[in-house]
Amino acid sequence: MAKDTLNLDGVMNLAEAMGNMDGDAELLQEIVTIFMQTGPTQLDTLANALAAGAIKDVAIQAHGMKGGASNFCARRFVASALKLELLAKSGTLVGGEALLAAMRENYAELEELVPLINWDEVAQNWSR
C-alpha cells in the first residue's frame, strides 16, 4: 500500500490519521477497532433519540460519533454526523432520518473497508 493509497476511496484518509497519531499504527488500529465495535450501538441510541424527538440527545450523540470518526479521518461519516449534529443544534429534527440513514450507509462503507486494511503496511508506508 503506497502512501497515496492511504486515502481509501475517500472513506478514510489513513495518511492524515497516522499523522494525528504521530505515526502510531497500533494506536490508530485500536481506535478504529473500538469505533467499529461500538458503532452499531451508538447508531441505535441515536436512532432512538431521533424517534423520541430528543433534540439535545441527538446533538450529543451525533457530536460524539463525529468525534470518534474524526480520530481516523472517516470523512464521509464525519460529514453526515456533523450535518445531523448541526440540524439538532438548530432546534429541529426535520430531515434527521435521512441524515441518520446517510450515517448508517457511511458506517457500512467502513465495515467493508476496515477489514481490508493491512496495518503493517500502513505503518511501513507512512512517513511524516
Summary of the structure (lengths in Angstrom):
residues: 128
radius of gyration: 15.3
end to end distance: 15.9
largest distance: 46.9
contacts: 387
relative contact order: 0.20
helix: 77%
strand: 3%
